[in-house]
Amino acid sequence: MSELPKTFDPAELEQRWYAHWEATGQFRPDRPGAEPWTIVNPPPNVTGSLHIGHALDNTLQDILTRHARLKGKDALWVVGTDHAGIATQMVVERQMGALTPPEKRTDFTREQFVEKVWAWKEESGGEITQQLRRLGCSMDWANERFTMDEGFSKAVLKVFVDLHKEGLLYRDKRLVNWDPGLGTAISDLEVETREIKGSFWHLRYPFEDGSGFIEVATTRPETMLADMAVAVNAADERYTHLVGKQVRLPITGRLIPIITDDHADPELGSGAVKITPGHDFNDFEVGKRAGMAAGTMLNMLDAKAQVVQVADGLIPDAFLGLTSVEARKAVVAQLKAEGFLIPHVDKDGAEHDAEPRTIQTPYGDRSGVVIEPWLTDQWYVDAATLAKPAIEAVRSGAIKLVPKTWEKTFFNWMENIQPWCVSRQLWWGHRIPAWFAEDGAVFVAMTEAEAQAQAGEGVALRQDNDVLDTWFSSALWPFATLGWDGSTPPSPLRGEGRGEGDASTGVALGNAGQPLSPTLSPEGERETLGGRYPNDVLISGFDILFFWDARMMMQGLHFMGDVPFKTLYLHGLVRAADGAKMSKSKGNVVNPLGLIDQYGADALRFFMAAMESQGRDIKMDEKRVEGYRNFATKLWNACRFAQGNGIGASKTLEAPRATLAVNKWIIAETIATVQAVDLALADLRFDGAANAVYQFVWSRFCDWYLELIKPVLGQMDAPATGADADETRAVAGWVIDQILVLLHPFMPFITEELWNAMGPRESNLIVAQWPMADARALDPAASQEIDWLIRLIGEVRAARTELNVAPGTRMPVHVRDAGPETLARLERQAGVIARLARIDLATGDAPAGGAVQVVVDEATFVLPLAGVIDLDAERARLTKGIEAAAKERDALAGRLGNPSFVERAKPEAVEKARADHAEKAAEAERLGAALARLG
């Protein structure tokens, strides 16, 4: 047993223990014959750094991983990073631009630039993995993966080629979110919608025959240069007679038809809308319904969002080369000059070119420029076909969504899923394995040689310049990280990885450098990927349910024939203390590394777990993190007390034999806590598990048990001997062991330190054994007695505090109406009651006069107050306190009863008023009870 320092300092022990765990291979699965248990981490961007969302996500994963390891399972937490195509290319290009002289990507060949990115990755791309270590993540670093390592890349190409062969991946001309700043299509997740002050213009489109015009309204007048129709609702009687007629576009003079479509809302504006299929997602769908082929839809912008000539060549030269913003001004000016602009008349009768509107505008989250819906040729996956098995997997329960409330959202999105654009116009990433011949023929293959064989000798080929969306490769994460490369049957081994793995064979090595054996099912069949697929659970933020989780379901079911994970747990966001979403622009972002520096990783982790309630976001509360640091300190001091009283490591997993009621009681409380934690973790109730341990450690063990056993143990300078003391030391040591194991998934660092400090061990805590909830050790009578004792002491203490009795004052207590069992308990526990409640049992009836009465079960305990406090002064104090609390309570009730306040005030102000009202109501009730006790 090594003596614990007086002060708990998390920084030193966190660094020491993490280095020890990793160096000794404690994170690696190496339990032959044990049940495999597998989880994969959502791979963070290689450019990333730890943010508070990562801290939550990875804490929850680590809790489950450490718990599985303690339960004796062969736990594997797959770790790796995503190559993050856009983000990484931007970082490297930015660094190149800062050189003297500055360099541009286009100064180099594609191959030279990619080499620069790989060099950056090797030198600077591992920051977040070091930060995950600081959080305590017990990941299998020896087999760290990267979405562009050799084996993973082979799997990505195999999936692309196979999907293409099956007709589930194809090239098509459709609208995409186009980022003119980056020059690439981006996903919906990379689009940030902002509210900006914009305008709503009303335009006249004249009929071909000159008989009048139809009015349309738009927020983007510049796109009228590429209009292809005007749509009205078929049910709108104002326009029934016009359907099928032609209108002549202002400026260009092109004729376009008036068509019907439900997209036109008779209640909005004039009820007629201009249709520009090449530059609006809704209009694109209208155009398709109207029979317009994508190849005929006009595209008036180029990759830099500058105006280009359309197919018919009717856009005036003066507009060509203008940006979309410049074109808007020019188009509006010409429409106004030619009489096609309908002025907006405000409430004061003044005319303006347009009606002011707040416009929801899409921006690129990285480039910061306005996103253009752009018609272009891209590669698409038939997501609707792949989605069907995933939908059925969730409906059947093969994949369990937690919380279940997400199922409705999942089904709604999946049943209406659109084709998935998987190509990006970048240089960094998985280059698309497609080669084009001069005549436009496309050949998709794993290698250029295979593509050439398909095309035939002499056919000149050029490879597609695009790369794949990073979500395409990360969709393979649950199985490609484990060694799958498209071979049949899938390899049973854990994949090539880095570290000690044999990259040439894909065989992962155990701690001793020996290959891990393939796992056999109970029937003797070789299990998929060593029993690692399906993964047991996936932890994910709800915000990537469709971008990552659902796509893993699709690809896993299609290529592996089974679900990628059995359970999908979706957690909420970590928000600022006022409930607002964190953002750099608001200045409310919390740095988890700063919290770790200040309070320790264990405190931050416990906060995350204790606050993670299914279906709810977490409000950041630094005071709570500080409180959990205090909790760690309390546990530290409890173990120091134990050391000073001869209490050390337990030698048994089973509870020691106990005869004293207090020891029987704490054993029962421990078993109940183990059961509560087991049930909570089985249901993924992280808050329930954390709070069960917290309450047990703080209240039952530290505040009560250690106090109750002090008389048995004697003084620290004169420890007691004998059977009772030996039994108590054995029980206390056993309870501390159970606490440390239960707490380890949540607070791994302090628990490992205390585990090893309490005495010699056969292993580190990280690979110890989870407690057994053995009901045979329960003694209901003993538990009832100590529960009674705690209630009695607690009630007496509360009464003394309420009546301002000095803490050191001893008081006599007279007992009325006590039954035989209570009298027997009073006799057995007299010493403890006298010491902890500062009362002495008195005989006879209580003297007349003021007294406080405490009722516990059938007995009444009377504590005379004469000579202890000034009764009149105390009555006056309590009365005044009741009046003040009641006055504030009623004022708050009045405010909360005012609909104007509840509806108009900020939500946090209403919430604070409710909390204050509850506090004042409770205070008035408590003081009223104290006054009643005085008689």
N, C-alpha and C positions, 0 to 999 in steps of 0.2 A: 504494500500500500504506500503510494507516494503522497506526501502531505500537500494538500491544495493550497495555493497562495491565498492570502486574505482577499485580494481584489480579483474579480473576474474580468479578464482582458480578452475579448474575442479575437482581436486582430492576429495576435501571435499564434494562438492555437488553431485558427482557421487555416492559415498558411501551412502550418506544420502538418496538420492531419490530412489536408488534401494532397499534399505532396507525397505523404506516406501511402495513402490509399492508391494513388495512381501508380507510384513506383512499384508497389507490391502486387499489382494486378487485381486489386479487390473489385474493380468495376467489370471485370471480364467474366462472362459465363464460363464456368469450369466445374460443373457438377454432373459428371457422367451419371446417367440414369434418372436424374431429377426431371421434373416436369418443366418443359421449356416455357418461358414467359417472355413476351417480346413487345416492345413499344418503339416507335420511331419518332424522332423529334421533327416538327416542322422545320425544314432546313432554313436557317436564317440566311439573308443575303451575305455573300462573302465581303461586301463593302460595309456591312452593318456594325452597329455598336449596341450594347445592351440597353433597351429601354424598359419602361415599367411593365409594358405588355409582355415582353419576353420574360421578365421576372416572374409574373403570374403563371404564364404558360409552362415554363420549365420547372417552377416549384411544384406544381401539381403533378407533372410527369415524374419528378424525382421522388415525390412522396409514394407514388404507386410502385415505382421501381424498387426503392429501398424496402417497402413493405413486402413485395413479392420475394425479394432476396431473403428477408428475415423469415418468411414463411417456408423457406427451403426450396424455392423454385430456382431454376437456372435462368436467372433474369438477365435479359439483354436489352440495353437501351441504345438503339442505333443513333449515331450522331453524324452530322455532316453539314455542309454548307451548299447553298445554291449559287450557281455562277452569275446569276442576276444580270442578264444581258445588258439591259439599258443602263442600270445604275453603274455597273463596272466600266462599261465603255465610256460613260460620262466622266467618271473619276479619272481614268487614264488620259482622256482627251484634255481634261482640265489641267492635269499636271503637265502635259506636253505644252499646253498654251502658256504656262507660267515659266517655261524655260527661256534662256537668253542665248540665241534668238528663239522666239516661240516656234513650236512645231505644230502641224496639223495632221490629222489622221491621213488625209489624202496626199500628204507628202511621201507616204510609204505605200508599199504594196500591202495587200490584205494580209499575206503571210507574215510580213515584217511587223505589222501592227499587232496581230494576234500574239506574236512572240513577246512584244512589249507588255501585253496584258498578262500573259503567263508569268513574266518576270515580276510584275507588280503583285500578282496573287501570291507568289512564293515569299515575297519580302514583306508585304503589308496586309495580306488578306486574312490573317488569323486573329485579329483583335477580338472579335466577339467570342471566339472559342476560349480565349483566356478569361474573358469576363464571365462566361458560363461556369468556369471552374471556381471563380470567386463566389458564385452563388451556391456552390456545393453540388453541382449536377454530377451524378455518378454515371456518366456516359462511358461507353466502350471506346475510349480514345484510340486504343491500339488498332481499331478497324474504322477509323474516321473516313467518311466518304465525301465525295465532291461530285456534283451533277455533271462534270465534264471529265471525270477520270476515265481511264481506258475502258474498263469493264462496263461502267454505266453508259458511256457513249455508245458502245456496241448494242446495249439493250434499247436505247432510244432509236437508233437507226433501224433495228429489227422491227420495232413496233410501227414505225412510220411505213416501212416497206410492206409489212403484212396488212396493215389497215388499207393501204392503197390497193394491194392485190384483191382484197375483199370488197372493194368498192366503198369502203367506209371513210376514205380520205381522198379528196379530189381538189382540183383547181377550179376556181369560179370567180366571176366578177360580181362583187357585192360592195355595199357600203361598209366602211370600217371607221373606227375612231382614228383619225389621222393627226399626228403631232407634227406640225410644220417645223417646229424648232428642232426636233430630233430626227425628222425625216423618216418616220416609221409609223406603222399601225401600232396601236397600244390596246390593252384590254380595258374593260369597264372599270376594273379595280384601280387602274392607273389614271382614271379621270376624276378630277375634283370639281364638283359643281359649286359655283359661287353666284351670289346674287349681285347683279350690277345694275346701275341706272341705265336703262335703254329707252328705245322709242318704238312706237307702233305706227307704221305708215299705211295710209289708205290710198290705193291706186285705182285708176280707171283703165280697164282693158276694153277697147272698142270692138264691137262686133264686126265681122268681115264685111257685112253688107252696109255698114255705116249707119245702121238704124239706132244706135245707142251704145251703151257700154255696160259692163258688169263690174261691180266694185269688189276688190279683194283687199285684204289687210295682211301685213307681214312685218316681222321684226328684222328681216334680212332682205331689204329691197334689191341689193346687188345681185342676188341669185336669180332674179327675174330674167336675167340674160340667158339662163339655161332652163327656164320653165318649159314644161311639156304638156300641161293641161291645166284647166280650172275645174275643181270638183265642187259639186253641190250635193246635198242630201236628197235621195230619191223621194223622201217624204215631204220635202220642202216645196209647197205649191207655188211659191213665188218664181221658181226656176224650172218647173216641169216643162214648159213650152220651149225652153232654151237648150235643153239637153240635146247634144249632137251637133249644135251649132259650133262655128269656129269664131275665135277672137284673134285679133291681130296684136301681137306683142308690141308695146311701145319700144322705141329705140331700134330693135332688131328687125321688126316687121314680120317675123315668123308667124304663121298661122298655127294655133293650137286648139284642141277641141274642149268643149264643156262636157264633162263626164259626171257620173254619179258614184258616190262612195260614202259609206257611213262615217268616214273620218271627218267629213264636213258636218259641223254642228250648227243647226239652224239658230241656236240661241247665242252663238258667239259671233260678234262682229256683224258682217253682212250675211253670213251663212255660206259665203263662197270663199274657197281657199285656193291659192296658187299651188301647183304641184311641181316640185323640182326633185325628181327621183334621184338625181346624182348628188344631192347635197343635203338631204334630210331623211332620217331613218323612217319616219312615218310616211313620207312621200314615196320612198322606195317601195314600201309595201303596197301603197295605193297604185303605183305604176305597175307592179307585178299583177295585181288584181285586175287591172285594166288591160292586161295582155302585152305590156311593153317588155321587150327583151332587154336584159341588162346591157347588152352590147349596143343598143340603140339609145340608151339614156345619156343625156348630155352631161359632160364634165367640164366646167368652165374654169377650174383651178388646177394648178400644178402642185408638185410636192412641197413647194414653199408657200402655198396659199396665195399665189399670184395668178391673175387672170390670163387665160390662154384662149386661143380660138377654138370654137366648137366645130362640130363636124360640118355644118352647113356654111361656115365662114362668114356669118352675118354680124358678128360682134365688131363694132367699129374699132379701128386701130387705136383710137385715143384711150381705150380701156385696157388694152393688152399690156401686161407687165405690172399693172397696179396691184398692190396688196388688196386683200378683201376689205380692209378698213378704208383704203383710199378709193376703191371702186364704189363703195357704198356712198361716199360723199359725191362722187362724180355722177353716179346713176340718179341719185335724188335730185341733184341740180338740173340734170337734163330733163327728168320727168316733170319737174316743176316748170322749167322753161317752155316745155311743149304742151303743158296743160293737162298732164296725166296724173298729177299729184292732187289729191283731195285734202284741203287744209283741215286741221283739227281746230275746233272752236272751243275754248276753255269756258269755265263757268262765268267769267267776266265778259265774254263776248269777243275776246281777242283771238286772232287766228295764228296758228303755228303750223310748221311743216308736218309735225308728227305729235302723237299723243304720248306723253311720258309713261313709261312702264318699268317695273322691276323685272329683269329678265334672268332666268336661271341659265347661266352660261357655263359650258364645260371648259375646263383648263387641264393641261397636262400637269400632273402632280410633281414632275421633275423639271420639265422645261419651263413651266409657268406661262406658256402661250395658249391662246384659244385653240381648242380642238376643232378640226373640221371634219364633218362627215364626208368621206371621199370615196368615190367609186373607183375601185382598182382591182386588179387580179391578185388573189391571195389563195393560200392553201387552207382548206376547211376540213374539219372532221364532222362526220354525220353523228352529231351528239344525240339526236332524237332516238336513233336506233340503239346506241350504246346505253342510253339512259334507262331503257325499259327493264333490263335485268336489275339495275341498281334500285329502281323504284320497287320492284317486287321483293328485293332483299330487305328493304326497310319495312314493307308491308307485312312480310312473313315473320319478321323478328330475327332474321339471320344477321341483320345489323340493327343494333339497339341504339336509338338516339336518346341522349340524355342532355337536357331535359326533354321529355317526350313532346312538349309543346312546340318544338321545332319541326315536327313531322309535317304539319299543315303547310308551313312555308316551303319545306323541302319538296313536297309533292307538287305544289303549285308551280314552282320554278322548273322542276324536272319535266313535268307534263307539258310545259310550254317552251321547252328549251330550243334555242336557235342554233344554227350551225356554228361551230367553234372555229374562229380564225386562229390558225396556229403559226402563221409566218410573220416574221419581223424583218424590217429592212436595216439590219445591223451587220457588223463584221464579227462580233464576239458572240459565240454561242454554237449550238449544234447546226452546222450547215446542212441545209435540206438536201437529202440524197436523191436529187432529180436532175437529169441532164436533158438539155434541149437540142434538137437538131435544127438546121436552118429552116426547114419547112414547118417548124412549130411542134413537131412530134415530141412527146415527153417520155423519158425512160427512167423509171424509178428502180433503184437497186442499192444494195449494201455498199458496193464499190464502183468506181468508174469503169473498171475492167468488166464487171458484170453488165453495167449499162451499155458499154460498147458492144458486148456480145449480143445484147438484145437488138441494138441498132443495126449491127452488121458492119463488116469491114468497110473502111473508106468514108463512113458517115461522120462528119465533123460534129463534135458535141461540146457544149459549154454547160458547166454546172450552174444551177440556180444560185444566185448571189445571196438569197435570203437565209436567215437562220430560224430556228424554231422558238416559239414562245417558251419562256422558262417554265410556265405551268404545264406544258406538254411533257417535259422531262421529269418534273417533280411529281407528276401523276403516277410515275412508276416507282416512287420512293419505297413503298412497303415491300417490294419484291426485288427490284433491281439492286438495292443496297445489300441484299442477301445473296448475291451471286447469280441471279437469273440473267441470262443473256439471250434467251429465246430458244435454248436447247430443249429437247423433249426426251425424257421427262425433265422437269426442273431439277437443277442440282440441289442435293440435300445439304450443302455446306454453306457457310456464312458469307462467302464472297471474298473478293481479293483485298479490298480495303488497303490501308497503309499500315505501318507498324510491322508486326511480325508475320503478317500474312504472306503467303507465297503467291505473288501476283501472276505467275505463269500458269498456275493450275487452278486458281480460285479457291484454294483450300485455306481456311483460317486456322491459325494455330492456337493451341491452348497455352496456359501459363508456363508450362514446362517445355514448350516448343513442339509438342506432339499434336498431330492433326486431330481435330474434334471428330468424334464418331458420328455417322449419320444416325438420326433418331428413328426408332422404330415405334410404330403404333402398337397398341395392345394386341392387334391381330397379326403383328409381325411384318406389316407392310411399311416400306420406307415412306416417311411423312414428307410433305412438301417443304423443301428448303429447311430440312432438319427440324421440322415441327415449328418453325418460326413463322410460317404463313398458314392461315391468316394470323396477323398480329393480334394480340389480345385486346388492345384498346388504343384509341387515338385521342389525344387531347388537342383541341383546336379552338381558336377564337371563332365565334360565330360569323365574323366578317369574311372568312375565307371558306365558308361552307360550300359555296358553289364554285369558287375558283380553284380550290385544291381538293377538299374532302370528296365532293361528288365526283370529280374527275378520277380520283384514285379508285372510287367504287367502280366506275365504268371500265377503266383499264384493267383493274385487278380481276374483275369478273370475266372480262373478255379473254385475257391472256392466261390467267391462272385457273380459271374455272371455279373460283371461289371468292368470297368477299375478302377485301384487304384487311379488315379488322372486324372484331365481333361487336365492339361497342365504340360509339363515337360520342365523346363528352365535349359539349360546346360551352365554353365559359364566356362571361361578359367582358366588358371593357373596364379598365381601371381609369376612373375619372378624377378630376380635381375635387378638392374638398367640398366645393359648392355644387358638385354634380355636373359641371361643364366638361365637355370633351377637351382633353389636353391637346394643345397645339403650340408650336413655337411662336406663332404670330400672337397668341394670347399671353405668352410668357408664363404659362402655368404647367409646363412640363416638369416632371419630377425625375431626377436622375437616381436610379436604383443604386448605383455604385456609391453615390454620396451618402445614401441611407446606410449602406453596408459599412462605409467608413465610420459613420457616427454611432450606429447602434449594433452593428454586427449582422452577418448574413442570417443567423438563426432567427433573430427578431423580425427581420423583413419577411423571411419565409413563413414564420408563424402567423404574421399579420395577413399575408396573402391567403393562407389556408383558412384561418378563422373567419375571414370576411367573404370567402367564396361560397356564396349561397346560390344554388341552381336557379338559373333564369334571371339573375339580377347582376347589375354592374356593381363594381366596388368603388366606393368613394375613398380617395386617398386621405389618410388621417395620420400625420406624423406622430401625434400624441399617443396613438395606439401602438405604433411601432416602438416608441419609447417605453410604453407599458409592457410590451412583450420582452424588451431588454430587461426590465425590472423583474419580470417573471423568471428569466434565465438567471438573474442574480439571486433570486430567492431560492431557486433549485440549487445553485452553487453553494449558498450558505447552508442549506439543509444538509448537503453532503459533507460540508466542513464540520457541522455539528455531529453528524454521524461518525466521522473519523475521530473526533475528539471524545466520543463515548464508546469507542471500541467496536463500532459497527462497520463491517467490511463487506466484501463481495459474497454473494450467496453461492452455495455449492450445489444447489438443486434447482431444477426447473419447477418442480412441484412446490406448493406452499409448505413451509415447515409445520410440524405439529405444534398446536397452540392450545393452552389451557386458560390463559387470561382472556377476559371478555374483550379488552381493548385490542388484543392481537387477533382474536377471532373476527372482530369487527373490521379491522383494516384489511384483513385477508378477503373478507366478503366484499368490501368496497373496491378492492383491487380487481377482483374477478368481475364485478359488475362493470367496471370501467373497461376492462378488456373486451367484454361482450359488447358494450356500447360502441367502442372503436371498431370492432370487427364488423358490426352491422352497418355502421356509417360508411366505412370504406367499401364494403360490398355494394352499397347503394351510391357510391361516389358522392357522399355527403361530406365534403372536406371540412365544412364549418362544424358539422356535428361531431366529427372525430376530434378535431382540434379542441373544441370547447369542452368535450368530455374529459380529455386529458388535463386541460387547463384547470377545470373546476376541481378535479380530484387532487391534483398536485398542490394547488394553492390552498384550497379550503380543507379538504379532508386530511391530507397528509401533513402539510407544513403547519397550518394553523391549529389543527386539532390533535392529530396523532402524536406529533413530536412533543406537544405540550402535555398530552395525557401520559406519556411514558417517562417523563422526566423523573418523577418520584421513584419509578422502578429502576432507572439507570443510575440514580444518585447524582452527585455533583461531578463536573468534569475533572476536578482535582482529586476526587475520591470516588471513583466508579464503584457501583454496587456489584456484588457477586451473588451467586446462587442461581437456582433453577429459573426463577422468574426473569432475572436479568439476562441470563443466557438465552432463554426463549425469546425475549424481546429483541435482543440484538440480532438473532437469527431471522426473526420476522421482519424487522426493520430493514435489514440488508436485502432480504428477498424482495420486499416492496420497492426499494430503491432500484433494484435490477429491473423489475417489471416496468417501472416508470421510465427508465432510460431506454428500454427497448421500445415501449409504446411511443415515446417522444422522438425516437431517432429519425423516422421518416420526415418529421417536421423540422427538427432542430438537430441536424446530424453532428455538428461540430462540438457543441458543449456536451452532448450525451456521450460521444466517443471519448472525450477527455475525462469525464467523470467515471465512465465505465472502467477505464484503465487505471484511474487513480484510486478506485475503491478496493483494489486487490488484484492478485495474479489471475489471469484469464487464459483460457485455451485458445481464444481467437479474439480479434477485434470485434467491436459491437456491430459493425456493418455487416458481418456474416454470422451473427449470433442467431439464436432461435427465438421465434415469436412466442409470447406467453400463451399458456393454456388456460382457458376459462373452465376450470375444473369445479363443477358445482358440488362435488363431494366434500369440499373443504368448507362449505357454508354452515354456519350455526345461527339460525334465526334468532334464538333467545339472546345470544350475546350481542348481535347486531341491534336488536331492539333496545337493549339496555344502554348501549353507548349512544344510540340516536336520542334516547330519552335524556341522557346525561348532557349531551351537546345542546339540546333544546332548552334544558333548565338553565345551564350556564349562560347560554345566549340570551335568554329572556331576562335573566337577572342583570347581566351586563347592560342590556339595552335600557332597562328601567333605571339603572344607576346613572347612565349617561344622560338620559332625558331629563332627570331631576337634578343634574349638576352635582351628584355626589362625588367627592374627591376620590380619585382612583385608588389611593392607598388606604382609604377608610374601611375598616372591617365592620360588618353589621351582623347583628343576630337575625336569624330567620326562624319563624314559628310555622309549623306545618299543620294544615287542617285537612281533614277528609282523605288522608292518604290510606290507600289499601295496603294489604300485606306485601305485594310485590314492590310497590314504591318504597315502603319502609325498609325492605331488604336491600333495595338498590341504594338508598340513602346511607345505610350502614356500610355497604361494600365500597361506596365511592365517596365517603365523607372527606377523606384527605384531599382528593382531587377537587371536589366542590369548594372546599375551604380555600384551596390555593388559587384556583382559577376564577371563582366568583367573588372572592373576598367576603364570604359569609360563613357564620358558625351556627350550627344547629342548636336551637334553644328549646328547652322543655316548657310545658305549660302553655296557657293562652297568651296571645299577644297583648301587651298593655294598651289601654285606651289612648286615643290620640291619632294624629296623622300617621299613615303608613302606606307603603306601596304594596300592592297585591299582584302576584304573578301566578297565573293558572297554567299548569302543565298536566295534561290528562285529567284525572279525577281530583288531583290534589291542588290546594291553594297554598302558596308560600307568601307569608306576611313579613315584610321588613319594616319595623318601626322606624320612623324618621325623626322622632323627638331627639334633639341634641345633635342630629346629623346635619340637617339643613334648616334654614329659616323658612318654615312652611308658608307663612303669609307672603314673604318676598318671592318664593318659588311660584305660588299661585298667581301672583301679579305678573311675574315674568312670562309664565306660560300663557296667561290670558292675553297679554300684549302680543306675544308671538302668534297666537291663533288669529287675532284680529288682523294683524299685518299680512299674514299668509292668505287669509280668506279674502282680504281686500284685493290683493294682487290676482288671486285665483279668479275672482268674479270679474275683474276688469279684463283679464285675458279671455274669459268665457264670452264676454260681451263683444270683444273684437272678433273672435272666431265665429260668433253668431251673426256677424255682419257680412252678408253676401258680397258686398262691394270689396271688403278687405280680402276675403278668401279668393275671389276671382281675379282681382287686379294686382295684388301684392306679388312680389317674387316668390316662387315656390319655397325657397330656402327661408324666407321670412315667415311664411305660414307654418312651415315645419318647426321653426324655432318657437313660435308662439304656442304651438300645441305641446311641445316638450316642456316649455316653461309652465304652462297651465297644469300639466300632469304633476310636475315637481311641486308646485305650490299647493295643489289639492292634497298630495300625499303628506306634505309638511303640516298642513292644518289638521289633517286626520291624526298624524302621529302626536302632535302636541296636545290635541284634544284627548287622546287616550292617556297621555301622561297626566293631564289635569284630573281626569276621572280617577286615576289610581290614587290620587291624594285624598279622595273622598270629599 
